[in-house]
Amino acid sequence: MRVDKWLSATNVVKRRTIATDMLKSGVVFVNGMKAKASKDLKVGDKVTIEYLKGAKHYEVLQIPKTKSIPKSQKEDFVKVL
């Protein structure tokens, strides 16, 4: 699954357009490397988002099969590091 789709589907970012803008700005990293929106994620990848107040780190636990998941199931797909 693409990084921008994963960020929005797992409720890390509210909308896919915001995720795409973040990727274009260069604040999203996958396994320590700057990511493009089309980068494919795999289980076990580490995603870092650098905000102004600090960075947030996530680990991909599962790839969602649907466009979005319920917020109550977020822990099944994303691990906050």
mmJSON file of the N, C-alpha and C atoms, coordinates in Angstrom:
{"data_MODEL":{"atom_site":{
"group_PDB":["ATOM","ATOM","ATOM","ATOM","ATOM","ATOM","ATOM","ATOM","ATOM","ATOM","ATOM","ATOM","ATOM","ATOM","ATOM","ATOM","ATOM","ATOM","ATOM","ATOM","ATOM","ATOM","ATOM","ATOM","ATOM","ATOM","ATOM","ATOM","ATOM","ATOM","ATOM","ATOM","ATOM","ATOM","ATOM","ATOM","ATOM","ATOM","ATOM","ATOM","ATOM","ATOM","ATOM","ATOM","ATOM","ATOM","ATOM","ATOM","ATOM","ATOM","ATOM","ATOM","ATOM","ATOM","ATOM","ATOM","ATOM","ATOM","ATOM","ATOM","ATOM","ATOM","ATOM","ATOM","ATOM","ATOM","ATOM","ATOM","ATOM","ATOM","ATOM","ATOM","ATOM","ATOM","ATOM","ATOM","ATOM","ATOM","ATOM","ATOM","ATOM","ATOM","ATOM","ATOM","ATOM","ATOM","ATOM","ATOM","ATOM","ATOM","ATOM","ATOM","ATOM","ATOM","ATOM","ATOM","ATOM","ATOM","ATOM","ATOM","ATOM","ATOM","ATOM","ATOM","ATOM","ATOM","ATOM","ATOM","ATOM","ATOM","ATOM","ATOM","ATOM","ATOM","ATOM","ATOM","ATOM","ATOM","ATOM","ATOM","ATOM","ATOM","ATOM","ATOM","ATOM","ATOM","ATOM","ATOM","ATOM","ATOM","ATOM","ATOM","ATOM","ATOM","ATOM","ATOM","ATOM","ATOM","ATOM","ATOM","ATOM","ATOM","ATOM","ATOM","ATOM","ATOM","ATOM","ATOM","ATOM","ATOM","ATOM","ATOM","ATOM","ATOM","ATOM","ATOM","ATOM","ATOM","ATOM","ATOM","ATOM","ATOM","ATOM","ATOM","ATOM","ATOM","ATOM","ATOM","ATOM","ATOM","ATOM","ATOM","ATOM","ATOM","ATOM","ATOM","ATOM","ATOM","ATOM","ATOM","ATOM","ATOM","ATOM","ATOM","ATOM","ATOM","ATOM","ATOM","ATOM","ATOM","ATOM","ATOM","ATOM","ATOM","ATOM","ATOM","ATOM","ATOM","ATOM","ATOM","ATOM","ATOM","ATOM","ATOM","ATOM","ATOM","ATOM","ATOM","ATOM","ATOM","ATOM","ATOM","ATOM","ATOM","ATOM","ATOM","ATOM","ATOM","ATOM","ATOM","ATOM","ATOM","ATOM","ATOM","ATOM","ATOM","ATOM","ATOM","ATOM","ATOM","ATOM","ATOM","ATOM","ATOM","ATOM","ATOM","ATOM","ATOM","ATOM","ATOM","ATOM","ATOM","ATOM"],
"id":[1,2,3,4,5,6,7,8,9,10,11,12,13,14,15,16,17,18,19,20,21,22,23,24,25,26,27,28,29,30,31,32,33,34,35,36,37,38,39,40,41,42,43,44,45,46,47,48,49,50,51,52,53,54,55,56,57,58,59,60,61,62,63,64,65,66,67,68,69,70,71,72,73,74,75,76,77,78,79,80,81,82,83,84,85,86,87,88,89,90,91,92,93,94,95,96,97,98,99,100,101,102,103,104,105,106,107,108,109,110,111,112,113,114,115,116,117,118,119,120,121,122,123,124,125,126,127,128,129,130,131,132,133,134,135,136,137,138,139,140,141,142,143,144,145,146,147,148,149,150,151,152,153,154,155,156,157,158,159,160,161,162,163,164,165,166,167,168,169,170,171,172,173,174,175,176,177,178,179,180,181,182,183,184,185,186,187,188,189,190,191,192,193,194,195,196,197,198,199,200,201,202,203,204,205,206,207,208,209,210,211,212,213,214,215,216,217,218,219,220,221,222,223,224,225,226,227,228,229,230,231,232,233,234,235,236,237,238,239,240,241,242,243],
"type_symbol":["N","C","C","N","C","C","N","C","C","N","C","C","N","C","C","N","C","C","N","C","C","N","C","C","N","C","C","N","C","C","N","C","C","N","C","C","N","C","C","N","C","C","N","C","C","N","C","C","N","C","C","N","C","C","N","C","C","N","C","C","N","C","C","N","C","C","N","C","C","N","C","C","N","C","C","N","C","C","N","C","C","N","C","C","N","C","C","N","C","C","N","C","C","N","C","C","N","C","C","N","C","C","N","C","C","N","C","C","N","C","C","N","C","C","N","C","C","N","C","C","N","C","C","N","C","C","N","C","C","N","C","C","N","C","C","N","C","C","N","C","C","N","C","C","N","C","C","N","C","C","N","C","C","N","C","C","N","C","C","N","C","C","N","C","C","N","C","C","N","C","C","N","C","C","N","C","C","N","C","C","N","C","C","N","C","C","N","C","C","N","C","C","N","C","C","N","C","C","N","C","C","N","C","C","N","C","C","N","C","C","N","C","C","N","C","C","N","C","C","N","C","C","N","C","C","N","C","C","N","C","C","N","C","C","N","C","C","N","C","C","N","C","C"],
"label_atom_id":["N","CA","C","N","CA","C","N","CA","C","N","CA","C","N","CA","C","N","CA","C","N","CA","C","N","CA","C","N","CA","C","N","CA","C","N","CA","C","N","CA","C","N","CA","C","N","CA","C","N","CA","C","N","CA","C","N","CA","C","N","CA","C","N","CA","C","N","CA","C","N","CA","C","N","CA","C","N","CA","C","N","CA","C","N","CA","C","N","CA","C","N","CA","C","N","CA","C","N","CA","C","N","CA","C","N","CA","C","N","CA","C","N","CA","C","N","CA","C","N","CA","C","N","CA","C","N","CA","C","N","CA","C","N","CA","C","N","CA","C","N","CA","C","N","CA","C","N","CA","C","N","CA","C","N","CA","C","N","CA","C","N","CA","C","N","CA","C","N","CA","C","N","CA","C","N","CA","C","N","CA","C","N","CA","C","N","CA","C","N","CA","C","N","CA","C","N","CA","C","N","CA","C","N","CA","C","N","CA","C","N","CA","C","N","CA","C","N","CA","C","N","CA","C","N","CA","C","N","CA","C","N","CA","C","N","CA","C","N","CA","C","N","CA","C","N","CA","C","N","CA","C","N","CA","C","N","CA","C","N","CA","C","N","CA","C","N","CA","C","N","CA","C","N","CA","C","N","CA","C","N","CA","C"],
"label_alt_id":[null,null,null,null,null,null,null,null,null,null,null,null,null,null,null,null,null,null,null,null,null,null,null,null,null,null,null,null,null,null,null,null,null,null,null,null,null,null,null,null,null,null,null,null,null,null,null,null,null,null,null,null,null,null,null,null,null,null,null,null,null,null,null,null,null,null,null,null,null,null,null,null,null,null,null,null,null,null,null,null,null,null,null,null,null,null,null,null,null,null,null,null,null,null,null,null,null,null,null,null,null,null,null,null,null,null,null,null,null,null,null,null,null,null,null,null,null,null,null,null,null,null,null,null,null,null,null,null,null,null,null,null,null,null,null,null,null,null,null,null,null,null,null,null,null,null,null,null,null,null,null,null,null,null,null,null,null,null,null,null,null,null,null,null,null,null,null,null,null,null,null,null,null,null,null,null,null,null,null,null,null,null,null,null,null,null,null,null,null,null,null,null,null,null,null,null,null,null,null,null,null,null,null,null,null,null,null,null,null,null,null,null,null,null,null,null,null,null,null,null,null,null,null,null,null,null,null,null,null,null,null,null,null,null,null,null,null,null,null,null,null,null,null],
"label_comp_id":["MET","MET","MET","ARG","ARG","ARG","VAL","VAL","VAL","ASP","ASP","ASP","LYS","LYS","LYS","TRP","TRP","TRP","LEU","LEU","LEU","SER","SER","SER","ALA","ALA","ALA","THR","THR","THR","ASN","ASN","ASN","VAL","VAL","VAL","VAL","VAL","VAL","LYS","LYS","LYS","ARG","ARG","ARG","ARG","ARG","ARG","THR","THR","THR","ILE","ILE","ILE","ALA","ALA","ALA","THR","THR","THR","ASP","ASP","ASP","MET","MET","MET","LEU","LEU","LEU","LYS","LYS","LYS","SER","SER","SER","GLY","GLY","GLY","VAL","VAL","VAL","VAL","VAL","VAL","PHE","PHE","PHE","VAL","VAL","VAL","ASN","ASN","ASN","GLY","GLY","GLY","MET","MET","MET","LYS","LYS","LYS","ALA","ALA","ALA","LYS","LYS","LYS","ALA","ALA","ALA","SER","SER","SER","LYS","LYS","LYS","ASP","ASP","ASP","LEU","LEU","LEU","LYS","LYS","LYS","VAL","VAL","VAL","GLY","GLY","GLY","ASP","ASP","ASP","LYS","LYS","LYS","VAL","VAL","VAL","THR","THR","THR","ILE","ILE","ILE","GLU","GLU","GLU","TYR","TYR","TYR","LEU","LEU","LEU","LYS","LYS","LYS","GLY","GLY","GLY","ALA","ALA","ALA","LYS","LYS","LYS","HIS","HIS","HIS","TYR","TYR","TYR","GLU","GLU","GLU","VAL","VAL","VAL","LEU","LEU","LEU","GLN","GLN","GLN","ILE","ILE","ILE","PRO","PRO","PRO","LYS","LYS","LYS","THR","THR","THR","LYS","LYS","LYS","SER","SER","SER","ILE","ILE","ILE","PRO","PRO","PRO","LYS","LYS","LYS","SER","SER","SER","GLN","GLN","GLN","LYS","LYS","LYS","GLU","GLU","GLU","ASP","ASP","ASP","PHE","PHE","PHE","VAL","VAL","VAL","LYS","LYS","LYS","VAL","VAL","VAL","LEU","LEU","LEU"],
"label_asym_id":["A","A","A","A","A","A","A","A","A","A","A","A","A","A","A","A","A","A","A","A","A","A","A","A","A","A","A","A","A","A","A","A","A","A","A","A","A","A","A","A","A","A","A","A","A","A","A","A","A","A","A","A","A","A","A","A","A","A","A","A","A","A","A","A","A","A","A","A","A","A","A","A","A","A","A","A","A","A","A","A","A","A","A","A","A","A","A","A","A","A","A","A","A","A","A","A","A","A","A","A","A","A","A","A","A","A","A","A","A","A","A","A","A","A","A","A","A","A","A","A","A","A","A","A","A","A","A","A","A","A","A","A","A","A","A","A","A","A","A","A","A","A","A","A","A","A","A","A","A","A","A","A","A","A","A","A","A","A","A","A","A","A","A","A","A","A","A","A","A","A","A","A","A","A","A","A","A","A","A","A","A","A","A","A","A","A","A","A","A","A","A","A","A","A","A","A","A","A","A","A","A","A","A","A","A","A","A","A","A","A","A","A","A","A","A","A","A","A","A","A","A","A","A","A","A","A","A","A","A","A","A","A","A","A","A","A","A","A","A","A","A","A","A"],
"label_entity_id":["1","1","1","1","1","1","1","1","1","1","1","1","1","1","1","1","1","1","1","1","1","1","1","1","1","1","1","1","1","1","1","1","1","1","1","1","1","1","1","1","1","1","1","1","1","1","1","1","1","1","1","1","1","1","1","1","1","1","1","1","1","1","1","1","1","1","1","1","1","1","1","1","1","1","1","1","1","1","1","1","1","1","1","1","1","1","1","1","1","1","1","1","1","1","1","1","1","1","1","1","1","1","1","1","1","1","1","1","1","1","1","1","1","1","1","1","1","1","1","1","1","1","1","1","1","1","1","1","1","1","1","1","1","1","1","1","1","1","1","1","1","1","1","1","1","1","1","1","1","1","1","1","1","1","1","1","1","1","1","1","1","1","1","1","1","1","1","1","1","1","1","1","1","1","1","1","1","1","1","1","1","1","1","1","1","1","1","1","1","1","1","1","1","1","1","1","1","1","1","1","1","1","1","1","1","1","1","1","1","1","1","1","1","1","1","1","1","1","1","1","1","1","1","1","1","1","1","1","1","1","1","1","1","1","1","1","1","1","1","1","1","1","1"],
"label_seq_id":[1,1,1,2,2,2,3,3,3,4,4,4,5,5,5,6,6,6,7,7,7,8,8,8,9,9,9,10,10,10,11,11,11,12,12,12,13,13,13,14,14,14,15,15,15,16,16,16,17,17,17,18,18,18,19,19,19,20,20,20,21,21,21,22,22,22,23,23,23,24,24,24,25,25,25,26,26,26,27,27,27,28,28,28,29,29,29,30,30,30,31,31,31,32,32,32,33,33,33,34,34,34,35,35,35,36,36,36,37,37,37,38,38,38,39,39,39,40,40,40,41,41,41,42,42,42,43,43,43,44,44,44,45,45,45,46,46,46,47,47,47,48,48,48,49,49,49,50,50,50,51,51,51,52,52,52,53,53,53,54,54,54,55,55,55,56,56,56,57,57,57,58,58,58,59,59,59,60,60,60,61,61,61,62,62,62,63,63,63,64,64,64,65,65,65,66,66,66,67,67,67,68,68,68,69,69,69,70,70,70,71,71,71,72,72,72,73,73,73,74,74,74,75,75,75,76,76,76,77,77,77,78,78,78,79,79,79,80,80,80,81,81,81],
"pdbx_PDB_ins_code":[null,null,null,null,null,null,null,null,null,null,null,null,null,null,null,null,null,null,null,null,null,null,null,null,null,null,null,null,null,null,null,null,null,null,null,null,null,null,null,null,null,null,null,null,null,null,null,null,null,null,null,null,null,null,null,null,null,null,null,null,null,null,null,null,null,null,null,null,null,null,null,null,null,null,null,null,null,null,null,null,null,null,null,null,null,null,null,null,null,null,null,null,null,null,null,null,null,null,null,null,null,null,null,null,null,null,null,null,null,null,null,null,null,null,null,null,null,null,null,null,null,null,null,null,null,null,null,null,null,null,null,null,null,null,null,null,null,null,null,null,null,null,null,null,null,null,null,null,null,null,null,null,null,null,null,null,null,null,null,null,null,null,null,null,null,null,null,null,null,null,null,null,null,null,null,null,null,null,null,null,null,null,null,null,null,null,null,null,null,null,null,null,null,null,null,null,null,null,null,null,null,null,null,null,null,null,null,null,null,null,null,null,null,null,null,null,null,null,null,null,null,null,null,null,null,null,null,null,null,null,null,null,null,null,null,null,null,null,null,null,null,null,null],
"Cartn_x":[0.839,0.0,0.882,0.447,1.193,1.23,2.277,2.442,1.284,0.912,-0.156,-1.485,-1.774,-3.007,-2.951,-1.794,-1.649,-1.828,-1.249,-1.373,-2.83,-3.594,-4.997,-5.869,-5.606,-6.432,-6.305,-5.139,-4.917,-5.157,-5.677,-6.028,-4.823,-3.647,-2.476,-2.626,-3.122,-3.41,-4.884,-5.552,-7.002,-7.411,-6.699,-7.08,-5.869,-6.153,-5.075,-4.385,-5.112,-4.481,-3.46,-3.746,-2.776,-1.548,-1.759,-0.635,0.223,-0.414,0.327,1.135,0.534,1.257,2.46,2.296,3.402,4.54,4.179,5.196,5.924,5.187,5.818,6.742,6.381,7.198,8.457,8.5,9.694,9.78,8.641,8.668,8.328,8.088,7.764,8.935,9.373,10.489,10.056,10.507,10.252,11.603,11.791,13.058,14.241,14.04,15.117,15.379,14.641,14.836,13.6,13.805,12.693,11.808,10.501,9.563,8.796,8.441,7.518,6.157,5.102,3.735,3.543,4.271,4.081,4.886,5.645,6.454,5.547,5.828,5.042,5.539,4.597,4.921,4.74,5.553,5.448,5.339,4.886,4.805,6.213,6.354,7.645,8.364,7.882,8.504,8.295,9.266,9.193,8.907,7.852,7.458,7.68,8.372,8.633,8.04,7.316,6.777,7.392,8.064,8.712,7.796,7.197,6.376,7.267,6.724,7.499,7.876,7.009,7.258,7.981,8.402,9.11,8.625,9.321,9.013,8.149,7.302,6.516,6.933,7.089,7.559,6.467,6.274,5.259,5.869,5.286,5.681,4.442,4.617,3.52,3.346,2.19,1.899,1.108,0.172,-0.639,-0.937,-1.259,-1.692,-3.213,-3.957,-5.42,-5.885,-6.952,-7.519,-8.58,-9.087,-10.133,-9.58,-10.427,-10.029,-9.745,-10.489,-10.252,-10.636,-10.093,-10.39,-11.035,-11.805,-12.348,-11.218,-11.401,-10.358,-10.08,-11.069,-10.883,-9.923,-9.701,-8.811,-7.427,-7.152,-5.889,-4.679,-4.795,-3.678,-3.304,-4.236,-3.945,-3.075,-3.077,-2.367,-1.136,-1.134,-0.067,0.437,1.754,2.357,3.118,2.765,3.464,4.729,5.861,7.14,7.585],
"Cartn_y":[-1.18,0.0,1.24,2.261,3.513,4.204,4.979,5.658,6.615,7.408,8.381,7.706,6.595,5.853,5.231,4.702,4.076,5.094,6.28,7.314,7.704,7.829,8.216,7.027,5.839,4.665,4.256,4.458,4.06,5.192,6.309,7.458,8.109,7.972,8.703,10.166,10.394,11.725,11.734,12.868,12.916,12.7,13.325,13.208,12.866,12.207,11.805,13.015,14.095,15.297,15.879,15.807,16.272,15.377,14.076,13.135,13.406,13.661,13.953,15.242,16.269,17.522,17.318,16.5,16.217,15.504,14.57,13.846,14.781,15.706,16.662,17.619,17.938,18.84,18.16,16.842,16.113,15.883,15.789,15.559,14.115,13.264,11.857,10.996,10.108,9.219,7.774,6.884,5.456,4.774,4.103,3.432,4.396,5.639,6.621,7.362,7.039,7.707,8.517,9.702,10.555,9.797,9.858,9.053,9.91,9.293,9.884,9.237,9.871,9.368,7.966,7.625,6.331,5.199,5.475,4.448,3.376,2.115,1.003,0.64,0.455,0.044,-1.454,-2.036,-3.449,-3.564,-4.706,-4.947,-4.874,-4.138,-3.984,-2.689,-1.946,-0.664,0.341,1.233,2.298,3.612,4.309,5.581,6.676,7.735,8.87,10.116,10.89,12.169,13.244,14.206,15.279,16.499,16.715,17.894,19.008,20.214,21.336,21.119,20.455,20.236,18.929,18.216,16.957,15.899,14.793,13.708,12.646,12.004,10.856,9.662,8.534,7.319,6.253,5.557,4.512,3.279,2.12,0.868,0.273,-0.245,-0.856,-2.287,-2.578,-3.923,-4.738,-4.077,-4.718,-3.696,-4.195,-3.337,-3.472,-2.357,-2.453,-2.885,-3.647,-4.112,-3.139,-2.267,-1.324,0.092,1.011,2.411,3.072,2.694,3.207,2.145,2.292,1.351,2.121,1.451,2.13,2.553,3.696,4.193,3.229,2.419,1.453,0.327,0.112,-0.948,-0.421,0.842,1.446,0.701,0.21,-0.484,-1.785,-2.359,-3.579,-3.316,-2.071,-1.726,-0.853,-0.066,0.896,0.75,0.747,0.765,2.076,2.857,4.117,3.803,4.235,3.95,5.105],
"Cartn_z":[0.0,0.0,0.0,-0.72,-0.797,0.567,0.813,2.095,2.349,1.366,1.586,1.904,1.242,1.526,2.914,3.3,4.613,5.729,5.567,6.596,6.821,5.755,5.914,6.321,5.804,6.123,7.585,8.175,9.565,10.547,10.066,10.903,11.571,10.992,11.475,11.058,9.849,9.316,8.921,9.116,8.891,7.443,6.501,5.095,4.237,3.118,2.214,1.59,1.354,0.786,1.751,3.045,4.042,4.017,3.916,3.849,2.62,1.483,0.255,0.394,1.0,1.232,2.155,3.175,4.1,3.367,2.491,1.733,0.77,0.126,-0.778,-0.026,1.211,2.031,2.566,2.509,2.94,4.434,5.115,6.558,6.938,5.936,6.183,5.723,6.619,6.33,6.542,5.669,5.803,5.952,7.072,7.39,7.283,7.728,7.765,6.465,5.408,4.12,3.77,3.182,2.782,1.798,2.03,1.229,0.239,-0.885,-1.845,-1.619,-2.128,-1.916,-2.487,-3.536,-4.192,-3.557,-2.518,-1.844,-1.256,-1.556,-1.014,0.375,1.291,2.652,2.8,3.671,4.007,5.52,6.001,7.433,8.016,9.109,9.765,9.431,8.432,8.088,9.21,9.377,10.37,9.643,10.061,9.461,10.493,10.1,10.97,10.331,11.137,10.688,11.569,10.947,11.697,11.745,12.917,13.151,13.69,13.801,14.337,15.794,16.549,17.978,18.265,17.246,17.448,16.479,16.476,15.538,16.208,15.394,15.853,15.013,15.688,15.038,15.112,13.991,13.893,13.253,13.589,12.942,12.277,11.064,10.322,10.828,11.418,11.91,10.892,10.19,9.165,8.08,6.916,5.816,5.715,5.833,5.739,4.355,4.318,3.051,2.531,3.416,3.046,2.995,2.521,2.364,3.715,4.739,6.082,7.098,8.288,9.369,10.516,11.361,12.543,13.485,14.139,15.039,16.181,16.544,17.624,17.229,15.928,15.454,15.071,15.338,14.926,15.512,16.753,17.407,16.706,15.925,15.171,13.949,13.466,12.237,12.466,13.544,13.79,15.219,15.379,16.71,16.853,17.871,18.121,18.898,18.369,19.023,19.889],
"occupancy":[1.0,1.0,1.0,1.0,1.0,1.0,1.0,1.0,1.0,1.0,1.0,1.0,1.0,1.0,1.0,1.0,1.0,1.0,1.0,1.0,1.0,1.0,1.0,1.0,1.0,1.0,1.0,1.0,1.0,1.0,1.0,1.0,1.0,1.0,1.0,1.0,1.0,1.0,1.0,1.0,1.0,1.0,1.0,1.0,1.0,1.0,1.0,1.0,1.0,1.0,1.0,1.0,1.0,1.0,1.0,1.0,1.0,1.0,1.0,1.0,1.0,1.0,1.0,1.0,1.0,1.0,1.0,1.0,1.0,1.0,1.0,1.0,1.0,1.0,1.0,1.0,1.0,1.0,1.0,1.0,1.0,1.0,1.0,1.0,1.0,1.0,1.0,1.0,1.0,1.0,1.0,1.0,1.0,1.0,1.0,1.0,1.0,1.0,1.0,1.0,1.0,1.0,1.0,1.0,1.0,1.0,1.0,1.0,1.0,1.0,1.0,1.0,1.0,1.0,1.0,1.0,1.0,1.0,1.0,1.0,1.0,1.0,1.0,1.0,1.0,1.0,1.0,1.0,1.0,1.0,1.0,1.0,1.0,1.0,1.0,1.0,1.0,1.0,1.0,1.0,1.0,1.0,1.0,1.0,1.0,1.0,1.0,1.0,1.0,1.0,1.0,1.0,1.0,1.0,1.0,1.0,1.0,1.0,1.0,1.0,1.0,1.0,1.0,1.0,1.0,1.0,1.0,1.0,1.0,1.0,1.0,1.0,1.0,1.0,1.0,1.0,1.0,1.0,1.0,1.0,1.0,1.0,1.0,1.0,1.0,1.0,1.0,1.0,1.0,1.0,1.0,1.0,1.0,1.0,1.0,1.0,1.0,1.0,1.0,1.0,1.0,1.0,1.0,1.0,1.0,1.0,1.0,1.0,1.0,1.0,1.0,1.0,1.0,1.0,1.0,1.0,1.0,1.0,1.0,1.0,1.0,1.0,1.0,1.0,1.0,1.0,1.0,1.0,1.0,1.0,1.0,1.0,1.0,1.0,1.0,1.0,1.0,1.0,1.0,1.0,1.0,1.0,1.0],
"B_iso_or_equiv":[0.0,0.0,0.0,0.0,0.0,0.0,0.0,0.0,0.0,0.0,0.0,0.0,0.0,0.0,0.0,0.0,0.0,0.0,0.0,0.0,0.0,0.0,0.0,0.0,0.0,0.0,0.0,0.0,0.0,0.0,0.0,0.0,0.0,0.0,0.0,0.0,0.0,0.0,0.0,0.0,0.0,0.0,0.0,0.0,0.0,0.0,0.0,0.0,0.0,0.0,0.0,0.0,0.0,0.0,0.0,0.0,0.0,0.0,0.0,0.0,0.0,0.0,0.0,0.0,0.0,0.0,0.0,0.0,0.0,0.0,0.0,0.0,0.0,0.0,0.0,0.0,0.0,0.0,0.0,0.0,0.0,0.0,0.0,0.0,0.0,0.0,0.0,0.0,0.0,0.0,0.0,0.0,0.0,0.0,0.0,0.0,0.0,0.0,0.0,0.0,0.0,0.0,0.0,0.0,0.0,0.0,0.0,0.0,0.0,0.0,0.0,0.0,0.0,0.0,0.0,0.0,0.0,0.0,0.0,0.0,0.0,0.0,0.0,0.0,0.0,0.0,0.0,0.0,0.0,0.0,0.0,0.0,0.0,0.0,0.0,0.0,0.0,0.0,0.0,0.0,0.0,0.0,0.0,0.0,0.0,0.0,0.0,0.0,0.0,0.0,0.0,0.0,0.0,0.0,0.0,0.0,0.0,0.0,0.0,0.0,0.0,0.0,0.0,0.0,0.0,0.0,0.0,0.0,0.0,0.0,0.0,0.0,0.0,0.0,0.0,0.0,0.0,0.0,0.0,0.0,0.0,0.0,0.0,0.0,0.0,0.0,0.0,0.0,0.0,0.0,0.0,0.0,0.0,0.0,0.0,0.0,0.0,0.0,0.0,0.0,0.0,0.0,0.0,0.0,0.0,0.0,0.0,0.0,0.0,0.0,0.0,0.0,0.0,0.0,0.0,0.0,0.0,0.0,0.0,0.0,0.0,0.0,0.0,0.0,0.0,0.0,0.0,0.0,0.0,0.0,0.0,0.0,0.0,0.0,0.0,0.0,0.0,0.0,0.0,0.0,0.0,0.0,0.0],
"pdbx_formal_charge":[null,null,null,null,null,null,null,null,null,null,null,null,null,null,null,null,null,null,null,null,null,null,null,null,null,null,null,null,null,null,null,null,null,null,null,null,null,null,null,null,null,null,null,null,null,null,null,null,null,null,null,null,null,null,null,null,null,null,null,null,null,null,null,null,null,null,null,null,null,null,null,null,null,null,null,null,null,null,null,null,null,null,null,null,null,null,null,null,null,null,null,null,null,null,null,null,null,null,null,null,null,null,null,null,null,null,null,null,null,null,null,null,null,null,null,null,null,null,null,null,null,null,null,null,null,null,null,null,null,null,null,null,null,null,null,null,null,null,null,null,null,null,null,null,null,null,null,null,null,null,null,null,null,null,null,null,null,null,null,null,null,null,null,null,null,null,null,null,null,null,null,null,null,null,null,null,null,null,null,null,null,null,null,null,null,null,null,null,null,null,null,null,null,null,null,null,null,null,null,null,null,null,null,null,null,null,null,null,null,null,null,null,null,null,null,null,null,null,null,null,null,null,null,null,null,null,null,null,null,null,null,null,null,null,null,null,null,null,null,null,null,null,null],
"auth_seq_id":[1,1,1,2,2,2,3,3,3,4,4,4,5,5,5,6,6,6,7,7,7,8,8,8,9,9,9,10,10,10,11,11,11,12,12,12,13,13,13,14,14,14,15,15,15,16,16,16,17,17,17,18,18,18,19,19,19,20,20,20,21,21,21,22,22,22,23,23,23,24,24,24,25,25,25,26,26,26,27,27,27,28,28,28,29,29,29,30,30,30,31,31,31,32,32,32,33,33,33,34,34,34,35,35,35,36,36,36,37,37,37,38,38,38,39,39,39,40,40,40,41,41,41,42,42,42,43,43,43,44,44,44,45,45,45,46,46,46,47,47,47,48,48,48,49,49,49,50,50,50,51,51,51,52,52,52,53,53,53,54,54,54,55,55,55,56,56,56,57,57,57,58,58,58,59,59,59,60,60,60,61,61,61,62,62,62,63,63,63,64,64,64,65,65,65,66,66,66,67,67,67,68,68,68,69,69,69,70,70,70,71,71,71,72,72,72,73,73,73,74,74,74,75,75,75,76,76,76,77,77,77,78,78,78,79,79,79,80,80,80,81,81,81],
"auth_comp_id":["MET","MET","MET","ARG","ARG","ARG","VAL","VAL","VAL","ASP","ASP","ASP","LYS","LYS","LYS","TRP","TRP","TRP","LEU","LEU","LEU","SER","SER","SER","ALA","ALA","ALA","THR","THR","THR","ASN","ASN","ASN","VAL","VAL","VAL","VAL","VAL","VAL","LYS","LYS","LYS","ARG","ARG","ARG","ARG","ARG","ARG","THR","THR","THR","ILE","ILE","ILE","ALA","ALA","ALA","THR","THR","THR","ASP","ASP","ASP","MET","MET","MET","LEU","LEU","LEU","LYS","LYS","LYS","SER","SER","SER","GLY","GLY","GLY","VAL","VAL","VAL","VAL","VAL","VAL","PHE","PHE","PHE","VAL","VAL","VAL","ASN","ASN","ASN","GLY","GLY","GLY","MET","MET","MET","LYS","LYS","LYS","ALA","ALA","ALA","LYS","LYS","LYS","ALA","ALA","ALA","SER","SER","SER","LYS","LYS","LYS","ASP","ASP","ASP","LEU","LEU","LEU","LYS","LYS","LYS","VAL","VAL","VAL","GLY","GLY","GLY","ASP","ASP","ASP","LYS","LYS","LYS","VAL","VAL","VAL","THR","THR","THR","ILE","ILE","ILE","GLU","GLU","GLU","TYR","TYR","TYR","LEU","LEU","LEU","LYS","LYS","LYS","GLY","GLY","GLY","ALA","ALA","ALA","LYS","LYS","LYS","HIS","HIS","HIS","TYR","TYR","TYR","GLU","GLU","GLU","VAL","VAL","VAL","LEU","LEU","LEU","GLN","GLN","GLN","ILE","ILE","ILE","PRO","PRO","PRO","LYS","LYS","LYS","THR","THR","THR","LYS","LYS","LYS","SER","SER","SER","ILE","ILE","ILE","PRO","PRO","PRO","LYS","LYS","LYS","SER","SER","SER","GLN","GLN","GLN","LYS","LYS","LYS","GLU","GLU","GLU","ASP","ASP","ASP","PHE","PHE","PHE","VAL","VAL","VAL","LYS","LYS","LYS","VAL","VAL","VAL","LEU","LEU","LEU"],
"auth_asym_id":["A","A","A","A","A","A","A","A","A","A","A","A","A","A","A","A","A","A","A","A","A","A","A","A","A","A","A","A","A","A","A","A","A","A","A","A","A","A","A","A","A","A","A","A","A","A","A","A","A","A","A","A","A","A","A","A","A","A","A","A","A","A","A","A","A","A","A","A","A","A","A","A","A","A","A","A","A","A","A","A","A","A","A","A","A","A","A","A","A","A","A","A","A","A","A","A","A","A","A","A","A","A","A","A","A","A","A","A","A","A","A","A","A","A","A","A","A","A","A","A","A","A","A","A","A","A","A","A","A","A","A","A","A","A","A","A","A","A","A","A","A","A","A","A","A","A","A","A","A","A","A","A","A","A","A","A","A","A","A","A","A","A","A","A","A","A","A","A","A","A","A","A","A","A","A","A","A","A","A","A","A","A","A","A","A","A","A","A","A","A","A","A","A","A","A","A","A","A","A","A","A","A","A","A","A","A","A","A","A","A","A","A","A","A","A","A","A","A","A","A","A","A","A","A","A","A","A","A","A","A","A","A","A","A","A","A","A","A","A","A","A","A","A"],
"auth_atom_id":["N","CA","C","N","CA","C","N","CA","C","N","CA","C","N","CA","C","N","CA","C","N","CA","C","N","CA","C","N","CA","C","N","CA","C","N","CA","C","N","CA","C","N","CA","C","N","CA","C","N","CA","C","N","CA","C","N","CA","C","N","CA","C","N","CA","C","N","CA","C","N","CA","C","N","CA","C","N","CA","C","N","CA","C","N","CA","C","N","CA","C","N","CA","C","N","CA","C","N","CA","C","N","CA","C","N","CA","C","N","CA","C","N","CA","C","N","CA","C","N","CA","C","N","CA","C","N","CA","C","N","CA","C","N","CA","C","N","CA","C","N","CA","C","N","CA","C","N","CA","C","N","CA","C","N","CA","C","N","CA","C","N","CA","C","N","CA","C","N","CA","C","N","CA","C","N","CA","C","N","CA","C","N","CA","C","N","CA","C","N","CA","C","N","CA","C","N","CA","C","N","CA","C","N","CA","C","N","CA","C","N","CA","C","N","CA","C","N","CA","C","N","CA","C","N","CA","C","N","CA","C","N","CA","C","N","CA","C","N","CA","C","N","CA","C","N","CA","C","N","CA","C","N","CA","C","N","CA","C","N","CA","C","N","CA","C","N","CA","C","N","CA","C","N","CA","C","N","CA","C","N","CA","C"],
"pdbx_PDB_model_num":[1,1,1,1,1,1,1,1,1,1,1,1,1,1,1,1,1,1,1,1,1,1,1,1,1,1,1,1,1,1,1,1,1,1,1,1,1,1,1,1,1,1,1,1,1,1,1,1,1,1,1,1,1,1,1,1,1,1,1,1,1,1,1,1,1,1,1,1,1,1,1,1,1,1,1,1,1,1,1,1,1,1,1,1,1,1,1,1,1,1,1,1,1,1,1,1,1,1,1,1,1,1,1,1,1,1,1,1,1,1,1,1,1,1,1,1,1,1,1,1,1,1,1,1,1,1,1,1,1,1,1,1,1,1,1,1,1,1,1,1,1,1,1,1,1,1,1,1,1,1,1,1,1,1,1,1,1,1,1,1,1,1,1,1,1,1,1,1,1,1,1,1,1,1,1,1,1,1,1,1,1,1,1,1,1,1,1,1,1,1,1,1,1,1,1,1,1,1,1,1,1,1,1,1,1,1,1,1,1,1,1,1,1,1,1,1,1,1,1,1,1,1,1,1,1,1,1,1,1,1,1,1,1,1,1,1,1,1,1,1,1,1,1]
}}}
